Amino acid sequence: MEDIPSPLLITPIGRIHSPHQDPNAAPIQPRFARGLRGRVELFEPFAAGLEDIEGFSHLFLVYRLHQAEPAKLTVVPFMDDRARGIFATRHPARPNALGLSLVRLVGREGRWLVVEDVDMLDGTPLLDIKPYYPMFDAPEGEVRAGWLDRVPPDEAEARGRRQPPPVPPG
């Protein structure tokens, strides 16, 4: 067996507050949480790091999936009915239970950020904030989404909002 490096110690820098309490009912990605507002609380020792953040429209939030089920290497993703490798999905049952969401920055109030499109659970530990840079983060050329490219948009919308998938006509 390969040598696995020793564990890392990561300190939360804040907490995410959202309207989502139930992990089985929360939207599965920011796209399916459009307009849902939340607040990001930065702990006081990290507040100075928010300097100049107001100029950005979107932020990546990196966080701990603190209510995720134990890690699995294959899962049935929310958008499919077939098992897939965990790293080909965004399922929360990950080896390190890290989440990543792109949210819209509405405003800053001291060490608090008001954000929209929140899909994370209330009380989620925040690990990092990174500004969205369109010139670096929007890929050029062909973009593929693997197996997800085969999910019909109306089915993706229903599954993403945690509604039953539409029944095909016929």
Secondary structure, 3 states (H helix, E strand, C coil): CCCCCCCCCCCCCEEEECCCCCCCCCCCCHHHHCCCEEEEEECHHHHHHHCCHHHCCEEEEEEECCCCCCCCCEECCCCCCCCEEHHHCCCCCCCCCEEEEEEEEEEEECCEEEEECCCCCCCEEEEEEEECCHHHHCCCCCCCCHHHHHCCHHHHHHHHCCCCCCCCCC
